[in-house]
Amino acid sequence: MQLFTVAFQHPIEFGIATALVAAIILAVLLAVLSTEGAKPRWVRAITNPNAKILFGLLFIGWAVVFGVALQLVPHEGANSPYGGIGLIALFTGFFVMMGFLWAVIGE
């Protein structure tokens, strides 16, 4: 019975969760529909043959930014920002490198 009363007991959290689900559904819908029509300019910019240069520069920028950022924060203690910055670097680096590999192999 609690599941049906969540919207009334926690309306802000329920609204945020509903908005996130709607955003995910919209993103999936736009991804599915993108193959049907003309692509926006930013999509053409990252899918052209020169995208390897863009992703190469993104990778170099990523390495410099996080290399400096991880050296500036304290490394000891459980409450240091080192782990959070490292996790952000892990996820962003994965997507930048996947884009770079896609751009290089895709030609």
C-alpha positions in Angstrom: 0.0 0.0 0.0 2.9 2.3 0.6 3.8 2.3 -3.1 0.6 4.0 -3.9 1.0 6.8 -1.4 4.6 7.8 -2.3 3.4 10.5 -4.6 1.5 12.2 -1.7 4.1 11.5 1.1 7.1 12.7 -1.0 5.8 14.9 -3.8 9.1 16.6 -4.6 11.1 13.4 -4.8 8.3 11.8 -6.8 8.2 14.7 -9.2 12.0 14.6 -9.7 11.9 10.9 -10.4 9.0 11.3 -12.8 10.9 14.1 -14.6 14.0 11.9 -14.9 12.0 9.0 -16.3 10.4 11.4 -18.8 13.8 12.7 -19.9 15.1 9.2 -20.4 12.1 8.3 -22.5 12.5 11.5 -24.5 16.2 10.8 -25.1 15.4 7.3 -26.3 12.6 8.5 -28.5 14.9 11.2 -30.1 17.6 8.6 -30.6 15.2 6.3 -32.4 13.7 9.0 -34.6 17.1 10.5 -35.5 17.7 7.9 -38.2 14.5 8.9 -40.0 15.2 12.6 -40.7 17.9 15.2 -41.2 20.5 15.3 -38.5 21.1 18.5 -36.5 24.4 20.3 -37.1 26.1 19.2 -33.9 25.4 15.6 -34.8 27.0 16.1 -38.3 29.9 17.7 -36.6 30.8 14.7 -34.4 30.0 12.1 -37.1 32.0 13.4 -40.0 35.4 12.0 -41.0 37.2 14.7 -39.1 35.6 13.7 -35.8 38.8 11.8 -34.8 40.5 15.2 -34.4 37.7 16.5 -32.2 37.8 13.4 -30.0 41.6 13.4 -29.9 41.6 17.0 -28.6 38.9 16.1 -26.1 41.0 13.2 -24.9 44.1 15.4 -24.5 42.0 18.0 -22.7 40.5 15.3 -20.4 44.0 14.0 -19.5 45.4 17.4 -18.7 42.3 18.6 -16.7 42.0 15.5 -14.6 45.7 15.0 -14.3 46.0 18.4 -12.7 42.8 18.2 -10.7 43.7 14.9 -9.1 47.1 16.3 -8.1 45.6 19.4 -6.5 43.2 17.6 -4.0 44.3 15.8 -0.9 44.8 12.1 -1.2 44.3 10.9 2.3 41.2 10.4 4.4 37.8 9.0 3.5 36.2 12.5 3.0 38.7 13.8 0.5 37.4 14.8 -3.0 40.0 12.5 -4.7 37.6 9.6 -5.1 34.8 11.7 -6.4 37.0 13.4 -9.0 38.5 10.1 -9.9 35.0 8.6 -10.5 34.0 11.5 -12.7 37.3 11.1 -14.6 36.5 7.4 -15.0 33.1 7.9 -16.6 33.9 10.9 -18.7 37.1 9.3 -20.0 35.2 6.1 -20.9 32.8 8.1 -23.1 35.5 10.3 -24.7 37.6 7.2 -25.5 34.6 5.3 -26.9 33.9 8.3 -29.1 37.5 8.5 -30.2 37.6 4.7 -31.0 34.3 5.0 -32.9 35.6 8.0 -34.9 38.8 6.2 -35.8 37.4 2.8 -36.6 34.3 4.1 -38.2 36.1 5.6 -41.2 
